[in-house]
Amino acid sequence: MGINTPKLTVVGAGPGDVDLITIKAIKAIASADVILYDALINEELLKYASERTEIIFVGKRKGCYAFQQEQINELIVAKAKEKGHVVRLKGGDPFIFGRGAEEIDYVQAFGLETYMVPGISSAIAVPAYQGIPLTKRNAAESFWVITGTTKKHQLSSDVHLAAKSTATVVILMGMGKLDEIVEVFSAENKQDISVAIIQEGTTENEKIGIGTIATIQKVVEEKQLTSPAIIVIGEVVKERMELSSLVENLNKNLF
């Protein structure tokens, strides 16, 4: 039997809740000959893979890289040529700070067929699970989604621009830069703007802290909030609605 056509499907696994994945993504996982998965995906999703599928962890945990990005790129090509269909399973949406586009760019030069399955971004889903609407009439007309840490390990200059606006600001990978973020917003006289920090959102380990630019560092210390977490800054945090716990009750009571 010949080897399947070498191809890559970059798949968004969603923000953490195992049920927040698309049917198309499940089909891709089920058809994979090889799956390369990251640290932030819910490993329960791997149950959809075939018993014959080779499964390889290539993520980062506590600052330690299992593989460098260049090695992952090369591994995709090697495994596709060896076995056929490689699924690159990434947390959230791979085209939102997920390097999915970089991997597709790389492998196309080697003649691989390439496909993309979008995922539900944590930038949208995590605040939603906490009842925080990113936009709401009379509160916010737009929202920014910004990476807290750039490739050079610096705070994105877009944070300075966002702080001048009335938009909701969602910062991913920003916990290590929280002090700088507070300084930027304070410089714009926004000490009283509401802030929510949500750790491990949409999972059973979810934790949240709510304060203002002036108080959020103390809240983080008191609640011992750490990465991975999402920072939401804006008037919409005050619009937070009390929801029944989706994580605990979704399967029991609703569906």
C-alpha positions as CSV (number, residue, x, y, z in Angstrom):
1,M,0.0,0.0,0.0
2,G,1.5,3.4,-1.0
3,I,2.0,6.3,1.3
4,N,-0.9,8.9,1.4
5,T,-0.4,12.3,-0.3
6,P,1.9,14.4,1.9
7,K,-0.3,17.2,3.4
8,L,-0.6,19.4,6.4
9,T,-3.8,20.5,8.1
10,V,-3.4,23.2,10.7
11,V,-6.3,22.8,13.2
12,G,-7.6,25.1,15.8
13,A,-8.4,23.2,19.0
14,G,-10.3,26.0,20.7
15,P,-9.6,27.6,24.1
16,G,-9.6,24.6,26.5
17,D,-13.1,23.3,26.9
18,V,-13.1,20.0,25.0
19,D,-16.5,20.7,23.5
20,L,-15.4,24.0,22.0
21,I,-14.0,22.3,18.8
22,T,-15.6,22.2,15.4
23,I,-16.9,19.1,13.7
24,K,-14.4,19.8,10.8
25,A,-11.5,19.8,13.3
26,I,-12.6,16.4,14.7
27,K,-12.8,15.0,11.2
28,A,-9.2,16.2,10.5
29,I,-8.0,14.7,13.8
30,A,-9.7,11.4,12.9
31,S,-8.1,11.3,9.5
32,A,-4.6,12.1,10.6
33,D,-1.6,9.8,10.1
34,V,0.5,12.0,12.4
35,I,-0.6,14.7,15.0
36,L,1.8,17.3,16.3
37,Y,0.1,19.0,19.3
38,D,0.9,22.0,21.5
39,A,0.8,22.4,25.3
40,L,-2.3,24.5,25.5
41,I,-4.7,22.0,23.8
42,N,-7.0,19.8,25.8
43,E,-5.4,16.3,25.4
44,E,-8.9,14.7,25.6
45,L,-9.2,15.8,21.9
46,L,-6.6,13.2,21.0
47,K,-9.2,10.5,21.7
48,Y,-10.7,11.3,18.3
49,A,-7.5,10.1,16.6
50,S,-7.2,6.7,15.1
51,E,-5.2,4.0,16.9
52,R,-2.8,3.9,14.0
53,T,-2.0,7.7,14.4
54,E,1.4,8.7,15.6
55,I,1.0,11.4,18.2
56,I,3.9,13.8,19.1
57,F,4.0,16.5,21.7
58,V,5.9,19.6,20.4
59,G,4.7,22.3,22.8
60,K,6.2,24.5,25.4
61,R,5.7,24.1,29.2
62,K,7.2,26.3,31.9
63,G,9.5,28.0,29.4
64,C,11.0,24.7,28.1
65,Y,10.6,24.0,24.5
66,A,10.1,20.3,23.4
67,F,11.0,21.5,19.9
68,Q,12.1,24.8,18.5
69,Q,9.9,26.3,15.7
70,E,12.4,25.4,13.0
71,Q,12.5,21.8,14.2
72,I,8.7,21.6,14.2
73,N,8.6,22.9,10.6
74,E,11.1,20.3,9.5
75,L,9.3,17.6,11.4
76,I,6.0,18.4,9.6
77,V,7.7,18.0,6.2
78,A,9.5,14.8,7.3
79,K,6.4,13.1,8.7
80,A,4.2,14.2,5.8
81,K,6.6,12.6,3.4
82,E,6.9,9.5,5.5
83,K,3.3,8.9,6.5
84,G,1.0,11.3,4.6
85,H,-1.5,13.5,6.5
86,V,0.0,15.6,9.3
87,V,-2.4,17.5,11.6
88,R,-0.9,20.4,13.5
89,L,-3.1,20.8,16.5
90,K,-2.9,24.2,18.1
91,G,-4.8,25.9,21.0
92,G,-7.4,28.6,20.2
93,D,-7.2,29.7,16.6
94,P,-3.9,29.0,14.8
95,F,-4.0,32.3,12.8
96,I,-4.3,34.4,16.0
97,F,-0.8,34.5,17.5
98,G,-0.5,30.8,16.8
99,R,2.2,30.7,14.1
100,G,-0.1,28.6,11.9
101,A,0.6,30.8,8.9
102,E,4.3,30.5,9.4
103,E,4.1,26.7,9.3
104,I,2.0,26.7,6.2
105,D,4.4,29.1,4.5
106,Y,7.3,26.8,5.3
107,V,5.9,23.5,4.2
108,Q,4.4,24.8,0.9
109,A,7.9,25.2,-0.4
110,F,8.3,21.4,-0.1
111,G,5.2,20.8,-2.2
112,L,2.8,19.7,0.6
113,E,-0.9,20.2,0.2
114,T,-2.0,22.6,3.0
115,Y,-5.3,23.1,4.7
116,M,-6.6,25.2,7.6
117,V,-9.4,24.6,10.1
118,P,-10.1,27.7,12.2
119,G,-10.7,27.4,15.9
120,I,-12.6,29.4,18.5
121,S,-10.1,31.9,19.8
122,S,-9.5,32.2,23.5
123,A,-9.5,36.0,23.1
124,I,-13.3,35.8,22.5
125,A,-14.4,32.6,24.2
126,V,-12.6,33.1,27.6
127,P,-14.2,36.5,28.4
128,A,-17.6,35.1,27.1
129,Y,-17.5,32.2,29.5
130,Q,-17.1,34.7,32.3
131,G,-20.1,36.8,31.1
132,I,-17.9,39.6,29.7
133,P,-19.0,40.9,26.3
134,L,-16.1,42.4,24.4
135,T,-18.5,44.9,22.7
136,K,-21.7,46.3,24.1
137,R,-23.8,49.3,23.3
138,N,-22.7,52.4,25.3
139,A,-19.6,50.5,26.6
140,A,-17.4,49.6,23.7
141,E,-17.7,49.9,19.9
142,S,-14.6,47.8,19.1
143,F,-11.9,45.6,20.6
144,W,-8.2,45.1,20.2
145,V,-6.5,41.7,20.5
146,I,-2.8,42.2,21.2
147,T,0.0,39.9,22.1
148,G,1.6,41.0,25.4
149,T,5.1,39.8,24.4
150,T,6.6,40.3,20.9
151,K,9.2,38.1,19.3
152,K,11.8,40.3,20.9
153,H,10.2,39.7,24.3
154,Q,9.1,43.3,24.6
155,L,5.7,44.8,25.2
156,S,3.9,45.4,21.9
157,S,3.8,49.0,20.9
158,D,0.2,48.5,20.0
159,V,-0.7,48.5,23.7
160,H,0.3,52.2,23.8
161,L,-2.1,52.9,21.0
162,A,-4.9,50.8,22.4
163,A,-4.6,52.6,25.8
164,K,-5.5,55.9,24.0
165,S,-8.7,54.4,22.6
166,T,-12.1,53.6,24.2
167,A,-12.0,50.1,22.8
168,T,-11.9,46.9,24.9
169,V,-8.3,45.7,25.0
170,V,-7.7,41.9,25.2
171,I,-4.0,41.0,25.8
172,L,-2.8,37.5,25.3
173,M,0.5,36.2,26.8
174,G,0.7,39.4,28.8
175,M,1.1,38.3,32.5
176,G,4.9,38.8,32.4
177,K,4.3,42.3,31.2
178,L,1.5,43.3,33.6
179,D,3.5,45.9,35.4
180,E,4.4,47.6,32.1
181,I,0.7,47.4,31.0
182,V,-0.4,49.1,34.2
183,E,2.2,51.9,33.6
184,V,1.0,52.4,30.0
185,F,-2.7,52.8,31.0
186,S,-1.9,54.9,34.1
187,A,0.0,57.3,31.8
188,E,-3.2,57.8,29.9
189,N,-5.0,58.6,33.2
190,K,-7.0,55.4,33.1
191,Q,-6.3,54.1,36.6
192,D,-10.0,53.6,37.1
193,I,-10.6,51.5,34.0
194,S,-11.9,48.0,34.9
195,V,-9.7,45.0,34.4
196,A,-10.4,41.2,34.4
197,I,-7.7,38.6,34.4
198,I,-8.8,35.1,33.6
199,Q,-6.5,32.1,34.1
200,E,-7.0,28.8,32.3
201,G,-10.2,30.0,30.9
202,T,-13.0,27.6,29.8
203,T,-11.4,24.8,31.8
204,E,-12.3,23.3,35.2
205,N,-9.2,25.1,36.6
206,E,-10.5,28.5,35.6
207,K,-9.7,31.4,38.0
208,I,-10.6,35.1,37.6
209,G,-9.6,38.3,39.3
210,I,-11.4,41.6,38.8
211,G,-10.1,45.1,39.6
212,T,-9.0,48.3,38.0
213,I,-5.7,49.4,36.5
214,A,-4.9,50.9,39.9
215,T,-5.7,47.6,41.9
216,I,-5.1,44.7,39.5
217,Q,-1.6,43.9,40.6
218,K,-2.8,43.5,44.2
219,V,-5.6,41.3,42.9
220,V,-3.2,39.1,41.0
221,E,-1.1,38.7,44.1
222,E,-4.0,37.9,46.4
223,K,-5.5,35.4,44.0
224,Q,-2.2,34.0,42.9
225,L,-3.1,34.3,39.2
226,T,-0.4,33.1,36.7
227,S,0.0,32.2,33.1
228,P,-1.8,31.1,30.9
229,A,-4.2,34.0,31.4
230,I,-6.0,36.6,29.4
231,I,-6.1,40.2,30.4
232,V,-9.3,42.2,29.5
233,I,-9.3,45.9,30.0
234,G,-12.3,48.2,29.4
235,E,-15.7,49.4,30.5
236,V,-17.2,46.0,29.4
237,V,-15.8,44.3,32.4
238,K,-18.4,46.3,34.5
239,E,-21.0,44.8,32.2
240,R,-20.1,41.3,33.3
241,M,-23.2,39.1,33.6
242,E,-23.7,36.3,36.1
243,L,-23.9,33.1,34.1
244,S,-24.5,29.5,35.3
245,S,-21.2,27.7,35.3
246,L,-20.9,26.4,31.7
247,V,-17.8,24.4,32.5
248,E,-19.5,22.5,35.4
249,N,-23.0,22.3,34.1
250,L,-23.0,22.2,30.3
251,N,-23.2,18.4,30.0
252,K,-25.2,17.8,33.1
253,N,-28.1,20.2,32.6
254,L,-28.2,21.8,29.2
255,F,-27.5,19.4,26.4
